[in-house]
Amino acid sequence: MILSFNVMQTVGFAILVFLVGKFIRTKVKFFQTFCVPAPVIGGFLFAIIRFVLALTGLCTFVFDNTLKDPFMMVFFTSIGVGADLDTLKKGGKGFVYFLLVATFLVIFQDVLGIFMCKVIGVDSLLGLICGSVTMVGGHGSAGAWGSTFEEHGLFNASTFCMAAATFGVIMGSVIGGPIGSMLIRRNHLAKPTYNDSSENNVLESLEKVNAGASYKELVPLNAFDFVKVLGLIFISVGLGSILQVLIKNNVSILGNPLSLPSYVTAMILAGIFVNTIGKKGSKFAVDERANSICGDVGLNIFLVMALIDINLLDLKDVAGIMLVVLLAQTVLMAVYAYFINYWVMGRNYDAAVLSGGLCGFGMGATYNGIANMDSITERFGPSPKAYFVLPMVGAFAIDIINSLSITVFLNIAQNFR
């Protein structure tokens, strides 16, 4: 039996799968502990069911994924819409240092992945998938880049991406708490008192954010707020496709045309707009809450649509190789967080908390990093500086840097195939 879904039925079914995942997450402590996203839970559950039904010959599914990429574009472009440089400046030196730490982590993950696959003797693109595409990038980046890798000749890349991203989410959550706790105990770190000026600036910024949140609760969103955000997103996407072609025709790396994904150019254009004529306070500014909601909707539906359409049987030939590379990435993450991040961020209590957060952030997503920090601060005390810096880097800055890094290494990796 073949079950075929048209474009609207596919989206409706994807939303149902998301709701199932959300329900399961509230009932299973394992998923809560490791911050596994609801779309991933529901999507992989259906992928398993689909695999069993296909294997037994009972039923096959055919989905119309026409709207999958548009939902993906909404999510990633919303990151560019949220890239407000004035907000980033409030992070001060801590933000700059942590951004540099995260940037070099992206590079190391890609180099390690490509190097290991080259040594093993498999396609270097698989190493890049097991690098920052799915580690720092998480499921959102994994879903977005899968089709790009398939266009470059790596079959079943979308399935590989989702599997690697799920591994990263779990392992990043497993090692984060122990690393942060170990640093605090071994170095006898006490929680900070926040007496110096830079730390007071962080606390003042957090107080302003909280005050702003209470004010916004009194000002409801309306339809026009969403129309403005969606208008900016779709205009950025449209102009971004033009910019994408211009870059590809005029810029090259090692002799290969620089092929940026369309969502990267859309993110860049949206970011330029919100930091120029669309700055906060201007009549062209968009509501950050409406943008956040649009981005969340785009990400959740896109992820489920990507996951329900994967074939787990495609993993059988590369599962062992991927596991070796991903375990190496886990070791890299642990060593990098314990030594490099802790040293760069100041070798103090905040640095230890951030090291634990970096493990979740560097192998999953921002909320995994925050969950790791929650487990550390619940036992040892608060770290407002860590909670201020990590989300700022994870919210949008690292996504743009990661996308550019993947593009560069994708062009480089093709020369090692």
C-alpha positions in Angstrom: 0.0 0.0 0.0 1.2 3.5 -0.9 0.1 6.5 1.1 0.7 9.7 -0.9 0.4 13.2 0.7 0.0 16.4 -1.2 1.7 19.6 -0.1 -0.9 20.7 2.4 -1.4 17.2 3.8 2.3 16.9 4.3 2.5 20.1 6.4 -0.5 19.1 8.4 0.9 15.6 9.0 4.3 17.2 10.0 2.6 19.4 12.6 0.8 16.3 14.0 4.2 14.5 14.3 5.6 17.6 16.0 2.8 17.6 18.6 3.3 13.9 19.3 7.0 14.6 19.9 6.2 17.4 22.2 3.8 15.2 24.2 6.4 12.4 24.5 9.0 14.9 25.6 6.8 15.8 28.6 6.5 12.2 29.6 10.0 10.8 29.1 12.7 12.2 31.5 15.6 11.1 29.2 14.5 13.5 26.5 14.1 16.3 29.1 17.5 15.6 30.6 19.3 15.7 27.3 17.2 18.5 25.8 16.2 16.5 22.7 14.0 18.8 20.6 10.3 17.8 20.1 10.6 17.8 16.3 13.5 15.3 16.6 11.6 13.0 18.9 8.5 12.9 16.8 10.4 12.9 13.5 12.7 10.0 14.4 9.8 8.0 15.9 7.9 8.2 12.6 11.1 7.5 10.7 11.4 4.2 12.7 7.8 3.4 12.1 8.2 4.1 8.4 11.3 2.0 8.2 9.5 -1.0 9.8 6.5 -0.7 7.5 8.6 -0.4 4.4 10.8 -3.4 5.5 7.8 -5.6 6.0 6.2 -4.4 2.8 3.0 -3.2 4.5 3.1 0.4 3.6 5.2 3.1 2.0 4.8 6.9 2.3 5.3 9.6 -0.4 5.4 13.2 0.8 5.3 16.4 -1.2 8.1 18.5 0.4 7.4 21.7 -1.7 7.2 23.8 1.5 10.1 22.3 3.3 12.7 24.7 2.0 10.5 27.8 2.4 10.1 26.9 6.1 13.8 26.5 6.3 14.4 29.8 4.7 12.0 31.5 7.2 14.0 30.1 10.1 17.5 31.0 8.9 16.6 34.4 7.6 15.0 35.2 11.0 18.4 34.7 12.5 19.7 37.5 10.3 16.7 39.7 11.3 17.7 39.2 14.9 21.4 40.1 14.3 21.3 43.5 16.1 24.8 44.8 16.6 23.8 47.2 19.4 22.8 44.2 21.4 26.0 42.4 20.7 28.0 45.4 22.0 26.5 44.9 25.4 28.3 41.6 25.7 31.7 43.4 25.8 34.9 41.5 25.9 33.2 38.4 27.1 31.1 38.2 24.0 34.1 38.8 21.7 36.3 36.1 23.4 33.5 33.5 23.5 32.7 34.2 19.8 36.4 33.7 19.0 36.4 30.4 21.0 33.3 29.2 19.1 34.7 30.3 15.7 37.9 28.3 16.2 35.8 25.4 17.4 33.9 25.4 14.1 37.2 25.3 12.2 38.7 22.5 14.3 35.6 20.4 13.9 35.6 20.7 10.1 39.4 20.0 9.9 39.1 17.0 12.1 36.1 15.6 10.2 37.7 15.9 6.8 41.1 14.7 8.0 39.7 11.5 9.6 37.6 10.6 6.6 40.6 11.2 4.4 42.7 8.8 6.6 39.9 6.2 6.7 39.5 6.5 2.9 35.9 7.6 2.6 34.3 10.7 1.1 35.6 13.9 2.7 32.1 15.3 2.5 31.0 12.8 5.1 33.7 14.2 7.4 32.3 17.7 6.9 28.9 16.4 7.8 30.3 15.0 11.0 32.0 18.4 11.6 30.5 21.8 12.3 27.5 21.1 10.0 25.9 18.9 12.7 28.0 19.7 15.8 27.9 23.5 16.2 25.1 23.6 13.6 22.8 21.1 15.2 19.6 19.8 13.6 18.7 23.1 11.9 22.0 23.3 10.0 21.9 19.6 9.4 18.5 19.7 7.7 19.5 22.8 5.6 22.8 21.4 4.3 21.7 17.9 3.6 20.4 18.7 0.1 23.5 20.8 -0.7 25.8 17.8 0.0 23.5 15.6 -2.1 23.9 18.1 -5.0 27.7 17.6 -4.6 27.4 13.9 -5.1 27.1 12.5 -1.5 24.0 10.2 -1.6 21.7 10.1 1.4 23.5 13.1 2.9 20.3 14.3 4.6 19.9 11.1 6.5 23.6 11.2 7.6 23.2 14.8 8.8 20.2 14.1 11.0 21.8 11.0 12.5 25.0 12.9 13.3 23.1 15.9 14.8 21.1 13.6 17.1 24.4 11.9 18.3 25.8 15.4 19.0 22.8 16.6 21.0 23.1 13.5 23.3 26.8 13.5 23.7 27.1 17.2 24.2 24.6 17.0 27.0 26.3 14.0 28.6 29.8 15.6 28.8 28.9 19.2 29.6 27.8 19.0 33.2 30.8 16.8 34.3 33.3 19.0 32.6 32.0 22.2 34.2 31.7 20.5 37.6 35.2 19.0 37.3 36.8 22.4 36.6 35.0 24.0 39.6 36.1 21.3 42.0 39.7 20.8 40.8 40.4 24.6 40.7 38.5 25.3 43.9 36.4 28.0 42.2 33.9 30.0 44.2 30.9 31.6 42.7 31.6 35.3 41.8 30.4 38.2 43.8 30.2 40.6 40.8 32.0 43.6 42.3 33.9 44.8 39.2 32.5 47.2 36.7 32.3 44.8 33.8 30.4 42.3 35.8 28.0 45.0 37.0 27.4 46.0 33.4 26.3 42.4 32.7 23.9 42.4 35.6 22.5 45.8 34.6 21.9 44.5 31.1 20.1 41.4 32.4 17.9 43.6 34.6 17.0 45.7 31.6 16.2 42.7 29.6 13.9 41.4 32.4 12.3 44.8 32.8 11.7 44.9 29.0 10.1 41.5 29.1 7.6 42.5 31.7 6.7 45.6 29.6 6.3 43.6 26.4 3.8 41.3 28.2 1.5 44.4 28.3 1.9 45.2 24.6 0.3 42.4 22.6 1.5 41.4 19.1 -0.8 42.1 16.2 -1.1 40.8 12.6 0.9 43.8 11.2 3.9 42.8 13.4 4.0 39.4 11.7 3.4 40.9 8.2 6.4 43.2 8.6 8.7 40.4 9.7 7.5 38.0 7.0 7.8 40.8 4.4 11.4 41.5 5.4 12.2 37.7 5.4 10.7 37.1 1.9 12.2 40.2 0.4 15.6 39.2 1.9 15.2 35.7 0.4 14.3 37.1 -3.0 17.2 39.5 -3.1 19.5 36.9 -1.6 19.0 34.6 -4.5 20.2 37.3 -6.8 23.3 38.0 -4.6 23.9 34.2 -4.5 24.3 34.1 -8.3 26.5 37.2 -8.3 28.9 35.7 -5.8 29.0 32.4 -7.5 29.8 34.0 -10.9 32.5 36.4 -9.5 34.1 34.8 -6.4 36.1 31.5 -6.3 38.0 29.5 -3.7 40.9 27.3 -4.9 39.5 27.6 -8.4 36.0 26.5 -7.4 33.1 29.0 -7.6 32.0 30.2 -4.2 28.6 28.6 -3.9 26.8 30.1 -0.8 23.5 28.5 0.2 20.6 30.8 -0.6 19.7 31.1 3.1 23.2 32.5 3.9 22.8 35.4 1.5 19.3 36.0 2.8 20.6 36.1 6.4 23.3 38.6 5.4 20.9 41.0 3.7 18.4 40.8 6.5 21.2 41.6 9.0 22.3 44.6 7.0 18.7 45.9 6.9 18.1 45.6 10.7 21.4 47.4 11.4 20.8 50.3 9.0 17.4 51.7 8.1 15.6 49.0 10.1 17.4 49.7 13.4 15.4 49.6 16.7 13.4 52.7 17.2 13.0 53.5 13.4 9.7 53.3 11.7 11.0 50.4 9.6 12.0 48.3 12.7 10.4 44.9 13.2 9.2 43.4 16.4 11.8 40.9 17.8 9.1 38.8 19.4 7.3 38.4 16.1 10.6 37.5 14.5 11.3 34.9 17.1 7.9 33.3 16.7 8.3 33.1 12.9 11.7 31.6 13.3 10.5 28.9 15.8 7.5 28.0 13.5 9.8 27.7 10.5 12.4 25.6 12.4 9.9 23.2 14.0 7.9 22.4 10.8 11.1 22.3 8.6 12.8 19.8 11.0 9.8 17.5 11.1 9.3 17.6 7.4 13.0 16.7 6.9 12.9 13.9 9.4 9.7 12.1 8.3 11.2 11.8 4.8 14.5 10.1 5.7 15.2 6.4 5.2 17.1 4.9 8.1 18.2 2.0 5.9 20.6 4.5 4.2 22.8 4.5 7.3 23.8 0.9 7.2 27.0 1.4 5.1 28.4 4.4 7.0 27.2 4.0 10.6 30.5 2.5 11.8 32.6 5.2 10.1 30.4 8.0 11.4 30.5 6.7 14.9 34.3 6.7 14.9 34.4 10.3 13.6 31.7 11.5 16.0 33.5 9.9 19.0 36.6 11.8 17.9 34.5 15.0 17.8 33.3 14.3 21.3 36.9 14.0 22.5 37.9 17.2 20.7 34.9 19.0 22.4 35.8 17.8 25.9 39.5 18.8 25.5 38.7 22.1 23.9 36.1 23.1 26.6 38.3 21.9 29.5 41.5 23.6 28.4 41.1 26.2 25.7 37.7 27.7 26.6 38.4 27.7 30.3 41.8 29.5 29.8 40.5 32.0 27.2 37.4 33.0 29.2 39.4 33.8 32.3 40.0 30.6 34.4 37.3 31.5 36.9 33.9 30.3 37.9 32.1 31.9 34.9 34.7 30.3 32.6 34.0 26.9 34.1 30.2 27.3 33.7 30.7 28.4 30.1 32.9 25.4 29.4 30.1 23.1 30.4 27.7 25.2 28.3 30.1 25.1 25.3 29.8 21.3 25.2 26.0 21.5 24.6 26.3 24.5 22.4 29.2 23.0 20.4 27.5 19.6 19.8 23.9 20.5 19.7 22.2 23.9 20.1 22.0 26.9 22.4 19.3 25.4 24.6 21.5 22.3 25.2 24.3 24.6 26.3 21.9 26.5 28.6 20.6 23.1 30.0 24.2 22.1 30.8 24.8 25.4 32.6 21.5 24.9 34.5 22.8 21.6 35.9 26.1 23.2 37.0 24.7 26.4 38.5 21.9 24.5 40.3 24.7 22.9 42.4 27.4 25.5 42.6 25.6 28.9 42.3 24.5 31.4 39.7 26.6 32.7 36.8 24.8 35.7 35.1 27.8 36.4 32.9 27.7 32.9 31.4 24.0 33.1 30.8 24.4 36.5 29.1 27.3 35.6 26.8 26.4 32.1 25.5 22.9 32.9 24.2 24.2 36.0 22.4 26.8 34.0 20.5 24.5 31.1 19.9 21.4 33.1 18.9 22.7 34.2 15.5 26.4 35.2 15.4 27.8 31.6 15.3 25.2 30.5 12.7 26.4 33.0 10.2 30.1 32.2 10.9 29.4 28.5 10.7 27.6 28.8 7.4 30.5 30.7 5.9 33.0 28.2 7.3 31.1 25.2 5.9 31.0 26.9 2.5 34.7 27.4 2.5 35.5 23.8 3.7 32.9 22.4 1.2 34.9 23.9 -1.6 38.2 22.6 -0.1 36.8 19.1 0.6 36.0 18.6 -3.0 39.7 18.7 -3.8 40.4 15.8 -1.4 37.7 13.5 -2.8 
